[in-house]
Amino acid sequence: MTNSRARETTEAIERLYISMRHLFYRGFFKPGGVSGESIRSLLKTINPEIYGTMNIPSKLELDGLMYVLDRLPEGIEECAFIHLTSDEGFDKGSFEPIVPKKRRRNCYRIDEHQMNIEVLLGRSEIYDILTHLTFLFIEADKIRNLAFIQDENWKPTRAFKIIEEVVKGEKKFSRKEKEVALIHLSSLIGRSFDETLRAYNTFGDDHNPDRLFKIIYNLGKVSLEDAKSTREREIHFSSILKERVGHHYFGEKWANKVKEVLFENDLHMRPLHIISANMHSVKNMLYANNALKKKQHQEIDYKLYEDISNKKELRDKVSKYALEEGMIHIADKSGSNIDVQIIDLSKTDLKNTPFADSKFTGDDVIMVFDYAFGEQAFEVMDELLRPFEHKGEIYMMKVKSVSIMGKAGILTGEKGDIMIPTSHIFEGTADNYPFENALKLEDFKDDELKAFEGPMITVLGTSLQNRDILSYFMNTSWKAIGLEMEGAHYQKAIQVASKIRHHISPDLFVMYAYYASDNPLETGSTLSSGGLGLTGVKPTYLITLRILEKILRSGKKEVSAKK
């Protein structure tokens, strides 16, 4: 790896985001036009690891295609017109929402050729969607060039005609005939029969076994219509979306609801510990044993937490018990897609939990809120930490600690390992956020799990990292241990609130820890190769254990961030 290649990547990432921002405020662009070609060229220059063989014209990238389609609405490959909108009341009509498999966003198929995607999480979500769509257009044009003879008539190849037969379903294919069709498909997309068969089984299910054929066919067909100017592809951004992005529209509504609930339950003047995490690990560690009539032993029962992850009836039992014992659940209705749990520790029985020996005597309150997405993290944290007004009185948030736990890409270890950041470096800018992390490497001395401490990169998007830029951050004096999307945004909001605007006490302590969902430098371990599954249970609960231990210890005596 050369530093020049890393610099080229950094420059391309910066230019890509500037271009995307410009097109967003312009209101529309054509993927097949000059603007679309510019974005495509920059993405090809970056050549992200997650998009594998994107730059090879004769070979379709199957893992990347699966990764992208899991995050976009089903049927998007059939649509020439894609509209990015805000929450504009489509749910009030007769449109059925389409929710992507791996992203909580409502999408609506308006007609045969148009898909609307609701954007509620801010600029990072827009960049994320546009990056995925750009990859999709690159692959679509690749299929078009492989499936049609490039003359004035764009005559389809024999392989594409066979694919079309399968998709139209007018003829019943025997197993042997389907395998022959798969051989033609594999030849068309430049993949081995084995790879194509595996992808066919991965993409398809009992209700839609031929989904891979349909995706390839529709991507090629829509791309061909664009090339022939029969129906040119277009991406539009609604005027309401342009008005709302960057103005904390959803974040303010979300934070006001949380503060209202704290006030209604007379918890607004109590010491508050904010945790951004999943919606299960804190709840399970505090309530699962009693809910499921299990006795807490000296060792942490990770098997119990695996069982809860696997079985809905166990999850339901724990949730029901937690609510009966006073946990407050706030289902999001603001549009932020961030649920909240509020736990009054003065009412929580810790005897049959991993914290039985904590001797906690405080009246602290824990607020757990679900993962934010990229820049949305600044929006929600900034709004949450602001003073709030009630009946003419101004109240300051009594924040005692802020903890951030989540998944991240690791550079120095493997899937399932733990990362303890000492600073966040914001990619593509000169912004760096050093801080004292109350979690330390010695808190994670575990025989099975490895832990690493050092700077982490807050990236502009999950899909834009390549081996050169990541190796540069890891091997030079940056000595970065991993990458994630929210850390710098959270820390920016915390520092502004505690050190500049004095909305909260400067004496709060912060805890950041991540577990590795992927290693973007390791072939077969990128996000497109699949998730962690149950491998993520142990690091998730070990991080939760350490965060809760320090919170409970602070109820007896003040925890210094420098300890």
C-alpha positions in Angstrom: 0.0 0.0 0.0 1.3 3.4 -0.9 0.4 6.7 0.9 -0.4 8.1 -2.5 -3.2 5.6 -3.0 -4.5 6.4 0.5 -4.5 10.1 -0.4 -6.3 9.4 -3.6 -9.0 7.5 -1.7 -9.4 10.2 0.9 -9.7 12.9 -1.8 -12.3 10.7 -3.7 -14.3 10.2 -0.5 -14.4 13.9 0.2 -15.3 14.8 -3.4 -18.0 12.1 -3.4 -19.7 13.6 -0.3 -19.5 17.1 -1.7 -21.0 15.9 -5.0 -23.8 14.1 -3.2 -24.6 17.1 -1.0 -24.7 19.3 -4.1 -27.1 17.0 -5.9 -29.3 16.7 -2.8 -29.8 20.5 -2.7 -30.2 20.6 -6.5 -33.1 18.2 -6.1 -32.6 15.5 -8.7 -30.0 13.9 -11.0 -29.9 11.2 -13.6 -27.7 8.2 -12.8 -26.9 7.8 -16.6 -26.1 11.5 -16.9 -23.0 13.6 -16.3 -23.7 13.9 -12.5 -24.4 10.2 -12.1 -21.3 9.3 -14.1 -19.2 11.6 -11.8 -20.4 9.8 -8.7 -19.9 6.5 -10.3 -16.3 7.4 -11.3 -15.5 8.5 -7.7 -16.9 5.2 -6.2 -14.8 3.2 -8.7 -11.7 5.2 -7.6 -12.4 4.4 -4.0 -13.2 0.7 -4.9 -14.6 -0.2 -1.5 -13.8 -3.7 -0.1 -17.4 -4.3 0.6 -18.2 -4.1 -3.1 -15.7 -6.7 -4.1 -15.5 -7.2 -7.9 -17.4 -4.0 -8.7 -14.5 -2.7 -10.9 -14.3 -5.9 -13.0 -16.6 -5.3 -16.1 -17.0 -9.1 -16.8 -17.9 -10.2 -13.3 -21.0 -9.5 -11.2 -20.4 -8.8 -7.5 -22.9 -11.2 -5.8 -22.1 -10.6 -2.1 -22.1 -6.8 -2.5 -25.4 -7.1 -4.4 -27.0 -9.1 -1.5 -25.6 -6.6 1.0 -27.1 -3.6 -0.9 -30.5 -5.2 -1.6 -30.9 -6.2 2.0 -30.7 -2.4 2.8 -33.0 -1.2 -0.1 -36.7 -2.0 -0.6 -37.7 -5.2 -2.4 -38.5 -4.4 -6.0 -36.2 -1.4 -6.3 -34.4 -3.2 -9.2 -37.6 -2.8 -11.3 -37.8 0.9 -10.8 -36.4 3.7 -13.0 -37.6 6.5 -10.7 -36.4 6.7 -7.1 -37.7 9.4 -4.9 -36.1 10.2 -1.5 -38.7 11.8 0.8 -39.3 12.7 4.4 -42.2 11.4 6.4 -44.9 12.9 4.2 -48.0 10.9 5.1 -47.8 8.1 2.6 -48.9 5.7 5.3 -52.3 7.6 5.4 -53.0 6.4 1.8 -53.5 2.8 0.6 -49.8 2.2 0.0 -48.3 -0.8 1.8 -45.0 0.1 3.4 -42.0 -2.0 2.3 -39.3 -2.3 5.0 -35.9 -3.5 3.9 -34.5 -6.6 5.6 -31.5 -4.8 7.2 -32.7 -1.2 7.6 -35.6 0.3 9.5 -37.1 2.6 6.9 -40.5 2.7 5.2 -40.5 2.6 1.4 -43.5 2.8 -0.9 -44.0 1.4 -4.4 -45.9 4.2 -6.0 -46.4 2.6 -9.4 -44.8 0.2 -11.7 -41.7 2.4 -12.3 -41.4 4.5 -9.0 -40.1 3.7 -5.5 -40.3 6.2 -2.7 -37.8 5.8 0.2 -38.4 7.7 3.5 -35.3 9.3 4.9 -35.6 10.1 8.6 -32.1 9.7 9.9 -30.4 12.7 8.3 -27.5 13.2 5.8 -25.7 10.0 6.7 -28.8 8.0 5.6 -29.0 9.9 2.3 -25.2 9.3 1.6 -25.7 5.6 2.5 -28.7 5.2 0.1 -27.0 7.0 -2.7 -23.8 5.0 -2.3 -25.8 1.7 -2.5 -27.8 2.9 -5.5 -24.6 4.0 -7.3 -23.2 0.5 -6.8 -26.5 -1.0 -8.0 -26.4 1.2 -11.2 -22.8 0.1 -11.9 -23.8 -3.6 -11.6 -27.0 -3.0 -13.7 -25.0 -1.4 -16.5 -22.5 -4.2 -16.3 -25.4 -6.7 -16.8 -26.7 -4.7 -19.7 -23.3 -4.7 -21.4 -23.0 -8.5 -20.9 -26.6 -9.4 -21.8 -27.1 -7.3 -25.0 -25.1 -6.9 -28.1 -24.1 -3.2 -28.2 -25.3 -2.1 -31.5 -28.2 0.2 -32.4 -30.7 -2.7 -31.8 -29.3 -3.9 -28.5 -30.1 -7.5 -29.4 -30.3 -9.8 -26.3 -27.9 -12.7 -26.0 -29.1 -16.3 -25.8 -28.3 -16.4 -22.1 -30.5 -13.4 -21.4 -33.4 -14.9 -23.4 -33.3 -18.0 -21.2 -33.2 -15.8 -18.1 -36.2 -13.9 -19.4 -38.1 -17.3 -19.9 -37.5 -18.2 -16.2 -38.6 -14.7 -15.0 -41.8 -14.7 -17.1 -42.8 -18.1 -15.7 -44.8 -19.0 -18.8 -43.1 -22.4 -18.9 -42.7 -24.9 -16.1 -39.0 -25.7 -15.7 -37.8 -29.1 -14.6 -35.0 -29.3 -12.1 -32.6 -30.2 -15.0 -33.8 -27.3 -17.1 -33.4 -24.9 -14.1 -29.8 -26.1 -13.7 -29.2 -25.4 -17.4 -30.6 -21.9 -17.0 -28.3 -21.4 -14.0 -25.3 -22.5 -16.2 -26.3 -19.8 -18.7 -26.8 -17.3 -15.9 -23.3 -18.1 -14.4 -21.8 -17.7 -17.9 -23.5 -14.3 -18.3 -22.4 -12.9 -14.9 -18.9 -14.2 -15.0 -19.2 -16.5 -12.0 -18.7 -20.3 -11.6 -21.7 -22.5 -11.5 -21.0 -23.3 -7.8 -21.0 -19.6 -6.9 -24.2 -18.9 -8.9 -26.0 -21.9 -7.4 -25.0 -20.7 -3.9 -26.3 -17.2 -4.7 -29.5 -18.6 -6.2 -30.2 -20.4 -2.9 -29.2 -17.3 -0.8 -31.3 -14.8 -2.7 -34.3 -17.0 -3.1 -36.8 -18.4 -0.6 -39.9 -20.7 -0.7 -42.1 -17.8 -1.9 -39.7 -16.5 -4.5 -37.2 -19.1 -5.4 -36.1 -17.5 -8.7 -35.4 -14.1 -7.1 -31.8 -14.0 -8.4 -33.0 -14.5 -12.0 -35.6 -11.7 -11.5 -33.0 -9.3 -10.0 -30.5 -9.8 -12.9 -33.3 -9.6 -15.5 -34.8 -6.4 -14.1 -31.5 -4.6 -13.5 -30.5 -5.3 -17.1 -33.9 -4.3 -18.5 -34.1 -1.0 -16.6 -30.5 -0.1 -17.6 -31.3 -0.9 -21.2 -34.3 1.4 -21.2 -32.1 4.1 -19.9 -29.4 3.5 -22.6 -32.0 3.6 -25.3 -33.6 6.7 -23.8 -36.9 4.8 -23.6 -37.2 5.6 -19.9 -34.2 7.3 -18.3 -33.4 6.6 -14.6 -33.9 9.5 -12.2 -33.3 10.1 -8.5 -35.4 12.9 -6.9 -35.2 14.5 -3.4 -38.5 16.0 -2.2 -38.7 19.6 -1.2 -39.9 18.7 2.3 -36.9 16.4 2.8 -34.6 19.3 1.7 -36.3 21.6 4.3 -36.0 19.2 7.2 -32.5 17.7 6.8 -29.9 19.4 9.1 -32.6 21.1 11.2 -33.1 18.5 13.9 -36.8 18.1 13.0 -37.1 14.5 14.2 -34.4 14.7 16.9 -36.1 17.6 18.7 -39.5 15.8 18.7 -37.8 12.6 20.0 -35.9 14.4 22.8 -38.9 16.4 23.9 -40.9 13.2 24.3 -38.2 11.6 26.4 -37.9 14.7 28.7 -41.7 14.8 29.0 -41.8 11.1 30.2 -39.0 11.8 32.7 -41.0 14.7 34.0 -44.3 12.8 34.2 -42.6 10.1 36.3 -40.8 12.6 38.6 -37.4 11.4 37.4 -36.2 14.7 35.8 -34.1 15.8 38.8 -32.4 12.5 39.4 -28.8 11.6 38.3 -29.1 10.3 34.8 -27.0 7.8 33.0 -27.5 7.7 29.2 -26.6 4.6 27.3 -26.8 4.3 23.5 -26.9 0.6 22.8 -29.2 -2.2 21.7 -32.6 -2.6 23.3 -32.0 -6.0 25.1 -28.6 -6.3 26.9 -29.2 -3.8 29.8 -32.8 -5.1 30.2 -31.7 -8.7 30.2 -28.9 -8.3 32.7 -31.2 -6.5 35.2 -34.4 -8.5 34.8 -33.9 -11.8 33.0 -33.0 -14.0 36.0 -36.1 -13.1 38.0 -38.3 -13.1 34.9 -37.2 -16.6 33.9 -36.7 -17.9 37.5 -33.0 -18.5 37.1 -30.5 -18.1 39.9 -27.5 -15.9 39.4 -24.2 -17.7 39.9 -20.8 -16.2 40.2 -20.0 -16.7 36.5 -22.0 -14.7 33.9 -24.5 -17.0 32.2 -23.9 -16.1 28.5 -25.8 -19.2 27.5 -28.9 -17.7 29.0 -28.5 -14.6 26.9 -28.0 -16.7 23.8 -31.2 -18.6 24.6 -33.1 -15.2 25.0 -31.7 -14.0 21.6 -32.9 -17.2 20.0 -36.4 -17.5 21.5 -39.1 -14.9 21.2 -41.2 -16.4 24.1 -38.2 -15.8 26.4 -37.7 -12.2 25.1 -41.4 -11.6 25.7 -41.3 -12.9 29.2 -38.4 -10.7 30.1 -40.0 -7.6 28.6 -43.3 -8.2 30.4 -41.5 -8.7 33.7 -39.4 -5.6 33.2 -42.4 -3.4 32.5 -44.2 -4.9 35.6 -41.1 -4.0 37.7 -41.2 -0.3 36.6 -39.1 -0.1 33.4 -40.7 2.5 31.1 -40.6 1.8 27.4 -41.0 4.7 24.9 -41.8 3.4 21.4 -40.6 6.0 19.0 -43.4 8.0 17.2 -41.2 11.0 16.3 -39.8 9.4 13.1 -36.3 9.0 14.5 -36.6 5.2 14.7 -35.0 5.3 18.2 -36.9 3.5 21.0 -36.1 4.3 24.6 -36.1 2.4 27.9 -36.0 4.2 31.3 -35.0 2.3 34.4 -35.3 3.7 37.9 -32.4 2.0 39.8 -34.0 2.9 43.2 -36.9 0.5 42.3 -34.7 -2.2 40.7 -33.9 -5.4 42.7 -30.3 -6.2 42.1 -30.1 -9.3 44.4 -30.5 -11.9 41.7 -28.4 -10.1 39.0 -24.7 -10.0 38.2 -24.6 -6.8 40.3 -25.7 -8.4 43.6 -22.4 -7.3 45.3 -22.5 -3.8 44.1 -23.9 -2.3 47.3 -25.6 0.3 45.2 -27.6 2.8 47.3 -28.3 5.6 44.8 -31.5 6.8 43.2 -29.9 7.1 39.7 -31.9 6.6 36.5 -30.6 4.7 33.4 -31.9 5.8 30.0 -31.1 3.3 27.2 -31.8 4.4 23.7 -31.4 2.4 20.4 -28.6 2.9 17.9 -28.5 6.2 16.0 -27.2 6.3 12.4 -24.2 8.5 11.5 -24.9 12.2 11.8 -28.2 11.5 13.5 -26.1 10.7 16.6 -25.2 14.4 16.9 -28.8 15.5 16.3 -30.3 13.2 19.0 -27.6 13.7 21.6 -27.5 17.5 21.1 -31.2 17.8 21.5 -31.3 15.4 24.5 -28.7 17.3 26.5 -30.3 20.7 26.0 -32.2 22.3 29.0 -36.0 21.9 28.8 -38.9 24.1 29.8 -41.9 23.0 31.8 -44.6 25.4 33.0 -42.3 28.4 32.6 -39.4 26.7 34.5 -36.1 25.8 32.9 -34.6 22.4 33.9 -31.0 21.3 33.2 -30.5 17.6 32.5 -28.7 16.0 35.5 -26.4 13.8 33.3 -23.9 11.8 35.3 -22.5 9.6 32.5 -22.9 8.9 28.8 -22.1 5.4 27.5 -21.9 4.4 23.8 -21.7 0.7 22.9 -22.2 -0.7 19.5 -20.8 -2.7 16.5 -17.8 -1.5 14.6 -15.3 -2.7 12.0 -12.0 -3.8 13.6 -8.5 -3.4 12.0 -6.3 -5.1 14.5 -8.3 -8.2 15.4 -11.2 -10.5 14.4 -15.0 -10.6 14.5 -16.2 -10.6 18.1 -13.2 -8.8 19.6 -13.6 -5.6 21.7 -12.4 -2.1 20.9 -11.9 0.6 23.5 -11.4 4.0 21.8 -9.3 6.8 23.3 -10.2 9.3 20.6 -12.5 9.6 17.5 -11.0 10.8 14.2 -13.6 12.1 11.9 -12.8 10.9 8.4 -12.5 13.5 5.6 -12.2 16.4 8.0 -9.6 17.9 10.4 -11.9 17.2 13.4 -10.5 14.9 16.1 -12.0 14.2 19.5 -9.7 12.9 22.2 -11.4 12.1 25.5 -10.9 10.2 28.8 -12.7 6.9 28.5 -13.8 5.5 31.9 -13.6 2.0 30.3 -10.0 0.7 30.1 -8.2 -2.2 28.5 -7.9 -3.9 32.0 -11.7 -4.0 32.3 -11.7 -6.6 29.5 -9.2 -9.2 30.6 -10.8 -12.3 29.3 -9.3 -15.5 28.1 -11.5 -15.9 25.0 -12.1 -12.4 23.9 -9.4 -10.0 22.8 -9.6 -6.3 23.5 -7.7 -3.4 21.8 -7.3 0.2 22.9 -6.6 3.2 20.7 -8.0 5.8 18.3 -11.0 4.9 16.1 -12.1 6.4 12.8 -15.6 7.8 12.5 -16.3 7.1 8.8 -18.7 9.0 6.5 -20.3 5.7 5.4 -20.0 2.0 5.9 -19.6 1.2 2.2 -16.7 3.5 1.3 -13.6 1.9 2.9 -10.9 0.3 1.0 -7.8 -1.7 2.0 -5.4 1.3 1.2 -7.0 3.9 3.4 -7.7 1.4 6.3 -4.1 0.2 6.2 -2.9 3.8 6.2 -4.9 4.6 9.4 -3.8 1.3 11.0 -0.1 1.3 10.2 0.9 5.0 10.4 1.2 7.0 13.6 -2.6 7.2 13.7 -2.5 3.6 15.0 -6.3 3.3 14.6 -7.9 0.1 15.9 -11.3 0.3 14.2 -13.9 2.2 12.4 -17.6 3.1 13.2 -20.1 5.8 12.2 -21.3 7.6 15.3 -18.5 8.2 17.8 -17.3 11.6 16.7 -20.9 12.9 16.3 -21.7 11.8 19.9 -18.5 13.2 21.4 -19.0 16.5 19.5 -22.5 16.9 21.1 -21.2 15.9 24.6 -18.3 18.3 24.4 -20.5 21.2 23.2 -23.1 20.5 25.9 -20.6 20.1 28.8 -17.6 22.3 28.0 -19.0 25.2 25.8 -22.7 25.7 26.3 -22.7 24.3 29.9 -26.1 22.5 29.4 -24.8 19.6 31.5 -22.2 19.2 34.2 -18.6 19.1 32.9 -17.9 16.4 35.6 -19.8 13.6 33.8 -17.8 10.5 32.8 -18.0 8.8 29.4 -17.7 5.2 28.4 -17.2 4.0 24.8 -16.8 0.4 23.7 -17.5 -1.5 20.5 -17.4 -5.2 19.5 -16.2 -6.2 16.0 -19.0 -7.0 13.6 -16.5 -7.4 10.8 -12.9 -6.9 9.7 -12.9 -4.9 6.5 -9.2 -5.8 5.8 -9.8 -9.6 6.0 -11.3 -11.4 3.0 -14.5 -13.2 4.0 -14.9 -11.0 7.1 -16.4 -7.8 5.6 -20.0 -6.8 6.3 -21.1 -8.2 2.9 -20.0 -11.7 4.0 -22.7 -11.8 6.7 -23.3 -10.8 10.3 -22.0 -12.1 13.6 -25.0 -14.2 14.7 -24.6 -15.5 18.3 -20.8 -14.8 18.2 -21.8 -11.2 19.2 -23.6 -12.3 22.4 -20.6 -12.6 24.6 -18.9 -9.2 23.7 -22.2 -7.4 23.8 -23.0 -8.6 27.4 -19.4 -8.3 28.6 -19.4 -4.6 27.5 -22.9 -4.1 29.1 -21.6 -5.7 32.3 -18.6 -3.3 32.6 -20.8 -0.2 31.8 -23.4 -1.2 34.4 -20.7 -2.0 37.0 -19.2 1.5 36.7 -22.6 3.2 36.8 -23.6 1.3 39.9 -20.2 2.0 41.5 -20.9 5.7 40.9 -24.0 5.4 43.1 -21.8 4.8 46.1 -19.0 7.2 45.3 -18.1 9.4 42.3 -16.4 7.6 39.5 -13.5 9.6 38.0 -13.2 9.3 34.2 -9.4 9.1 34.8 -9.6 5.9 36.8 
